[in-house]
Every structure is written in structure tokens, then in C-alpha cells.
Amino acid sequence: MAGVTISISGVKELRRKLDTVKSQKEVRTAVSQATALVEGAARANCTVDTGTLRRSIHMRVEEYSRKVVGIVYTACEHGPYVEFGTGRRGKGSYPHEKRLNIALAYDPEWPGQVAQPFLAPALLTNRNRINKLIAAATISSTGGGK
């Protein structure tokens, strides 16, 4: 049986550089830009009846110790029902259930509505741009790979 050896070099140096980040300003800016991308896409993806749901989509950026977190949300009560669907029609209609590793339960006694996702697609379609923004900010804030 053949053995496989994998060697990754530079991990210690990378950790040292990441620990030397004095300011998370660049990372926070990148997370803010990424979060704004998702917010804009969610608004564009959102189904519109009265416009209440679209107007309720907002973003915020928070810091927890050394972590910067971008949050896109809706404060609209019916937002989750639109995103995930409801009742018999909703069951199986949410295309991102497995991809996002979530479990959804639907009332089989209620006809309901099919899912009309707007938040998950906003995140998933922008993930490459988000990764590039965060990577560039991280590299820059650690001295540009020097």
C-alpha cells in the first residue's frame, strides 16, 4: 500500500502574521463592503408585493473580540416565510436546505406557499467576491505578504 505525504509550509509564519494585526480596520472595511454586497443582492432578489419586505432588509457589522461579523437580516415578520416557504407547498421547495445544512419543518395540514429565497442566493452568488475582499484585507493588514 502506497503512503501519501502532504507537507504544508509557512503555517507558523502565517499564524504569526495574523497575530500581529494591530488594527482590524481594513478587515472591518472589507467585511462591511461584503455585507453591503449581500444586502444589495438580497434586496434585488426579494419578491415585492407592497415593498415592506424589501425595505426591511438591512445590514450591520459587529466585532466580537478579534472577529468581525457581517449580518444581513430582515426585521419583517413574514420574511422567513417568504425565504423558506410554508405548508405543503413549501416542503421541498427551498433549494439551499442541504447546502446550508439546515433542517426545515413544514405543517402538512396547511397548503402554504413555495419558498422564494432572497437571502441565501444573495450570499451564495457573492461568495467569491466576499472571499477576495476578506483575503485582500487580511493580506494587507498583515504587511502585504512581506
C-alpha positions as CSV (number, residue, x, y, z in Angstrom):
1,M,0.0,0.0,0.0
2,A,1.4,3.4,-1.1
3,G,1.7,6.1,1.5
4,V,0.8,9.7,0.8
5,T,2.7,12.6,2.5
6,I,1.4,16.1,2.4
7,S,3.6,19.0,3.6
8,I,2.3,22.5,4.1
9,S,4.9,25.1,4.7
10,G,4.5,28.6,6.1
11,V,1.7,27.9,8.5
12,K,3.7,29.1,11.6
13,E,4.7,32.3,9.7
14,L,1.1,32.9,8.6
15,R,-0.2,32.5,12.2
16,R,2.5,34.9,13.5
17,K,1.5,37.5,10.8
18,L,-2.2,37.1,11.6
19,D,-1.5,37.6,15.3
20,T,0.4,40.8,14.5
21,V,-2.6,42.6,13.0
22,K,-2.6,45.7,15.1
23,S,-5.8,47.1,13.7
24,Q,-8.8,45.3,12.2
25,K,-9.8,48.5,10.4
26,E,-9.0,47.1,6.9
27,V,-10.7,43.8,7.7
28,R,-13.8,45.6,9.1
29,T,-14.0,47.7,6.0
30,A,-13.8,44.6,3.8
31,V,-16.5,42.8,5.9
32,S,-18.6,46.0,5.6
33,Q,-18.2,46.0,1.8
34,A,-19.0,42.3,1.6
35,T,-22.1,42.7,3.8
36,A,-23.3,45.6,1.6
37,L,-22.9,43.4,-1.4
38,V,-25.1,40.7,0.1
39,E,-27.7,43.3,1.4
40,G,-28.0,44.8,-2.1
41,A,-28.3,41.4,-3.8
42,A,-31.0,40.4,-1.2
43,R,-33.0,43.5,-2.0
44,A,-32.7,42.8,-5.7
45,N,-33.7,39.1,-5.2
46,C,-36.6,39.9,-2.9
47,T,-40.1,39.4,-4.2
48,V,-42.2,42.5,-4.0
49,D,-45.9,42.9,-3.2
50,T,-46.1,46.0,-1.1
51,G,-42.4,46.6,-0.8
52,T,-42.4,46.2,3.0
53,L,-40.1,43.1,2.9
54,R,-37.6,44.7,0.6
55,R,-37.5,47.9,2.7
56,S,-36.9,45.8,5.8
57,I,-33.6,44.2,4.6
58,H,-30.7,45.8,6.5
59,M,-27.1,45.0,7.4
60,R,-24.8,45.6,10.3
61,V,-21.2,44.8,11.2
62,E,-20.2,43.7,14.7
63,E,-17.0,42.8,16.4
64,Y,-16.6,40.0,18.9
65,S,-13.1,40.1,20.4
66,R,-11.0,39.6,17.3
67,K,-13.8,38.5,14.9
68,V,-15.6,40.9,12.6
69,V,-19.1,39.6,11.6
70,G,-21.3,41.0,8.8
71,I,-25.1,40.4,9.3
72,V,-27.8,40.8,6.7
73,Y,-31.3,40.4,8.0
74,T,-34.9,41.3,7.7
75,A,-37.0,42.6,10.6
76,C,-40.2,41.9,8.6
77,E,-42.3,39.2,10.3
78,H,-43.1,37.4,7.1
79,G,-39.5,37.4,5.8
80,P,-38.7,33.8,7.0
81,Y,-42.0,32.5,5.4
82,V,-41.0,34.1,2.1
83,E,-37.4,32.8,2.3
84,F,-38.2,29.2,3.3
85,G,-41.8,28.7,2.2
86,T,-44.7,27.3,4.3
87,G,-47.0,24.3,4.5
88,R,-47.3,21.5,1.9
89,R,-46.2,23.8,-1.0
90,G,-43.2,24.9,0.9
91,K,-41.9,21.4,1.7
92,G,-39.0,20.6,-0.6
93,S,-39.2,24.0,-2.3
94,Y,-36.2,25.6,-0.5
95,P,-33.2,24.8,-2.8
96,H,-30.5,25.7,-0.3
97,E,-31.6,23.4,2.6
98,K,-28.8,20.9,2.2
99,R,-26.2,23.3,1.0
100,L,-26.6,25.5,4.1
101,N,-27.0,22.5,6.4
102,I,-30.4,23.4,7.9
103,A,-33.4,21.4,8.7
104,L,-36.8,22.8,8.0
105,A,-40.2,21.6,9.2
106,Y,-43.5,22.3,7.4
107,D,-47.1,21.9,8.5
108,P,-48.6,19.2,6.2
109,E,-52.1,20.4,7.1
110,W,-51.6,23.9,5.7
111,P,-51.5,24.5,1.9
112,G,-48.9,27.2,2.3
113,Q,-46.6,28.8,-0.3
114,V,-43.4,27.8,-2.1
115,A,-40.1,29.3,-1.0
116,Q,-39.0,32.5,-2.7
117,P,-35.4,32.7,-1.4
118,F,-33.7,36.1,-1.4
119,L,-31.1,36.0,1.4
120,A,-29.3,32.7,0.7
121,P,-28.9,33.4,-3.0
122,A,-27.5,36.9,-2.1
123,L,-24.8,35.3,0.0
124,L,-24.1,32.3,-2.3
125,T,-23.8,34.2,-5.5
126,N,-21.4,36.7,-3.9
127,R,-19.2,34.3,-2.0
128,N,-16.2,34.5,-4.4
129,R,-16.2,38.3,-4.3
130,I,-16.6,38.2,-0.5
131,N,-13.6,35.8,-0.2
132,K,-11.5,38.0,-2.3
133,L,-12.4,41.2,-0.3
134,I,-11.6,39.5,3.0
135,A,-8.4,37.8,1.7
136,A,-7.1,41.1,0.3
137,A,-7.8,42.9,3.6
138,T,-6.2,40.2,5.6
139,I,-3.1,40.2,3.5
140,S,-2.9,44.0,3.5
141,S,-3.4,44.2,7.3
142,T,-0.6,41.7,7.9
143,G,2.0,43.6,6.0
144,G,1.2,42.7,2.4
145,G,2.8,39.2,2.4
146,K,6.2,40.7,3.3
